[in-house]
Amino acid sequence: MQVLFRTDGDTLTVFLSGDIDHHTSKEIREAIDGEMQRLMPKELILDFHNVHFMDSSGVGLVMGRYKTAQVYGCRVCVCEMPKNVEKIMTMSGLGKIITLKKEGTV
């Protein structure tokens, strides 16, 4: 799993790649939370374009970042989800609280 960051004004974009599961989610969470605490963005974009596999740990990861973002008054958007990730995100109901953008719609 690789986590890359890009900032543009008040927006923090996180580019995720590889697998998101119980083995990798803690490291990802800590990396994102550290950047959010440092930058205090107004918008957090989680780009899943290069995520090959995700289980329920990925849903927990996104939900936790949503809760953290609320502390900063920050909006959360998940984008560029491959079909398998999109299915999990949709089934989880995350689209009711955060913006989910399908692959190719950024």
PENORZI-V550093 format. One record per pair of residues at least 24 apart in sequence whose ideal C-beta (glycine too) atoms are under 6 Angstrom apart, sorted by sequence separation. I is the first residue (numbers start at 1). J is the second residue. D is the distance in whole Angstrom. If there is no record, write none. Layout:
BEGIN
i=I j=J d=D
i=I j=J d=D
END
This chain:
BEGIN
i=3 j=28 d=6
i=44 j=69 d=5
i=80 j=106 d=6
i=12 j=39 d=6
i=79 j=106 d=5
i=3 j=31 d=5
i=12 j=41 d=4
i=5 j=35 d=5
i=11 j=41 d=6
i=44 j=74 d=5
i=10 j=41 d=5
i=20 j=51 d=6
i=49 j=80 d=4
i=54 j=85 d=5
i=10 j=42 d=4
i=11 j=43 d=4
i=12 j=44 d=5
i=13 j=45 d=4
i=14 j=46 d=5
i=15 j=47 d=5
i=16 j=48 d=6
i=25 j=57 d=4
i=29 j=61 d=6
i=40 j=72 d=5
i=42 j=74 d=6
i=43 j=75 d=5
i=44 j=76 d=5
i=45 j=77 d=5
i=46 j=78 d=5
i=47 j=79 d=6
i=48 j=80 d=6
i=62 j=94 d=6
i=66 j=98 d=6
i=17 j=50 d=3
i=19 j=52 d=6
i=32 j=65 d=6
i=41 j=74 d=6
i=47 j=80 d=5
i=48 j=81 d=5
i=59 j=92 d=5
i=19 j=53 d=4
i=20 j=54 d=4
i=21 j=55 d=5
i=51 j=85 d=6
i=54 j=88 d=6
i=16 j=51 d=5
i=22 j=57 d=5
i=33 j=68 d=6
i=21 j=57 d=5
i=25 j=61 d=5
i=48 j=85 d=5
i=20 j=58 d=4
END
